[in-house]
Amino acid sequence: MTSFIESANSRETSKEIMEAINWMATGNEAEAVRIWEDPTEAEALAIWERVTKNGLLQADEFCWGAAGSSWAAALGLGK
């Protein structure tokens, strides 16, 4: 596990979201931090798709930093 994923608790972010971000960044920790801080629309959508299994799970079951369980809405993805 990368140190980025291991930082999930200190970032108040669900491990599943951290893993999806790390996947999006192809393991590049600097890129993962950039995505965590300010994802593009395409990155946010890809993370949402991966974490929710294309909508099979509710996005509010997961937390992303200050947005908490409202992360998907905060990123403009709806609920």
C-alpha positions in Angstrom: 0.0 0.0 0.0 1.3 3.4 -0.8 1.8 6.2 1.7 -0.9 8.2 -0.2 -3.5 5.5 0.6 -2.2 5.1 4.1 -2.9 8.8 4.6 -6.7 8.2 4.3 -7.4 8.8 8.0 -5.5 12.0 8.2 -7.2 13.2 5.0 -10.6 12.2 6.4 -11.2 10.3 3.2 -12.5 6.8 2.7 -9.9 4.2 1.8 -12.0 3.3 -1.3 -11.7 6.9 -2.6 -8.0 7.0 -1.9 -7.5 3.7 -3.8 -9.5 5.1 -6.7 -7.5 8.3 -6.8 -4.2 6.3 -6.6 -5.5 4.1 -9.5 -6.3 7.3 -11.5 -2.8 8.6 -10.8 -1.3 5.3 -11.8 0.5 5.1 -8.5 2.2 8.5 -8.8 1.9 10.0 -5.3 2.4 13.6 -6.4 -0.3 13.2 -9.0 -2.6 11.5 -6.5 -2.2 14.4 -4.1 -3.0 16.8 -7.0 -6.1 14.8 -7.9 -7.2 14.6 -4.2 -6.9 18.3 -3.9 -8.4 19.4 -7.2 -9.7 16.7 -9.6 -10.7 17.5 -13.1 -14.3 16.8 -14.1 -13.2 13.6 -16.0 -11.1 12.5 -13.0 -13.9 13.1 -10.5 -16.3 11.1 -12.7 -13.9 8.2 -13.1 -13.4 8.1 -9.4 -17.1 8.2 -8.7 -17.7 5.3 -11.2 -15.0 3.2 -9.6 -16.0 3.9 -6.0 -19.7 3.4 -6.5 -19.3 0.6 -9.0 -21.1 2.7 -11.7 -23.8 3.8 -9.3 -24.6 0.4 -7.7 -23.4 1.9 -4.3 -24.5 5.3 -3.0 -21.7 7.9 -3.1 -22.7 9.1 0.4 -21.4 5.8 1.8 -17.9 7.3 1.3 -16.2 10.4 2.5 -13.7 12.8 0.8 -12.0 15.3 3.0 -14.0 18.5 4.0 -16.9 17.6 1.7 -17.5 14.5 3.8 -20.2 12.2 2.4 -21.4 15.0 0.1 -18.3 14.7 -2.0 -20.0 13.7 -5.2 -22.4 16.7 -5.0 -19.5 19.0 -4.2 -17.8 17.7 -7.4 -20.9 18.3 -9.4 -21.7 14.6 -9.8 -25.1 14.6 -8.1 -25.7 12.3 -5.1 
